[in-house]
């Protein structure tokens, strides 16, 4: 009988884990050659920002705060400049 296989990983929380282990492999990345222009990406960001603004108008409390945070991230040019480059 062969010894059990041991897996090591990063602990997310203290405790005991029991049960089967499933090894998930990264999906194969297809290089279809599809790319988007900076204008298309800008349009997508503008559309998402507009939709979030509309949602914020009908939300309240914590939901509104989450939407406002997402909207602020879309508006932050330093976060989108890598994709647009």
C-alpha positions in Angstrom: 0.0 0.0 0.0 1.5 3.4 -1.0 1.7 6.2 1.5 -1.0 8.9 1.3 -0.3 11.9 -0.9 0.3 15.1 1.1 -0.6 18.5 -0.2 0.7 21.7 1.2 -1.0 25.1 0.7 -1.6 28.5 2.2 -3.7 28.4 5.4 -6.7 30.7 5.1 -8.0 30.0 8.6 -7.1 27.8 11.5 -8.9 24.5 11.8 -9.2 21.0 10.5 -10.1 20.0 7.0 -11.4 16.6 6.1 -12.7 15.3 2.9 -11.7 14.6 -0.7 -9.2 16.8 -2.4 -9.8 17.9 -6.0 -6.9 19.1 -8.0 -8.2 21.9 -10.3 -6.0 22.7 -13.3 -5.9 26.0 -14.9 -7.9 26.1 -18.1 -6.1 26.2 -21.3 -5.9 29.7 -22.6 -6.9 30.1 -26.2 -5.1 32.7 -28.2 -7.8 33.6 -30.7 -6.1 36.9 -31.6 -9.1 38.9 -30.5 -8.1 42.3 -29.1 -10.0 45.4 -28.3 -9.1 49.0 -29.3 -8.6 51.7 -26.6 -11.8 53.3 -27.9 -13.8 50.0 -27.4 -12.4 49.7 -23.9 -13.2 53.3 -23.1 -16.7 52.8 -24.4 -17.2 49.7 -22.2 -15.9 51.6 -19.1 -18.3 54.5 -19.9 -21.2 52.1 -20.3 -20.4 50.3 -17.0 -20.0 53.6 -15.2 -23.4 54.9 -16.6 -25.1 51.6 -15.5 -23.6 51.8 -12.0 -24.8 55.4 -11.7 -28.3 54.4 -12.5 -28.2 51.5 -10.0 -26.9 53.8 -7.3 -30.0 56.0 -7.7 -32.2 53.1 -6.7 -30.0 51.6 -4.0 -29.6 52.5 -0.4 -27.5 51.7 2.6 -24.7 49.2 2.2 -25.7 48.3 -1.4 -25.4 52.0 -2.4 -21.9 52.2 -0.8 -20.7 49.1 -2.7 -22.0 50.4 -6.0 -20.3 53.8 -5.3 -17.0 52.1 -4.6 -17.3 50.1 -7.9 -18.1 53.3 -9.7 -15.1 55.1 -8.2 -12.8 52.2 -9.3 -14.1 52.6 -12.9 -13.5 56.3 -12.8 -9.9 55.9 -11.5 -7.7 56.3 -14.6 -4.7 54.7 -12.9 -6.6 51.4 -12.7 -7.5 51.3 -16.4 -4.4 52.7 -17.9 -2.7 49.3 -18.1 -5.6 47.9 -20.1 -5.7 50.9 -22.4 -2.0 50.9 -23.1 
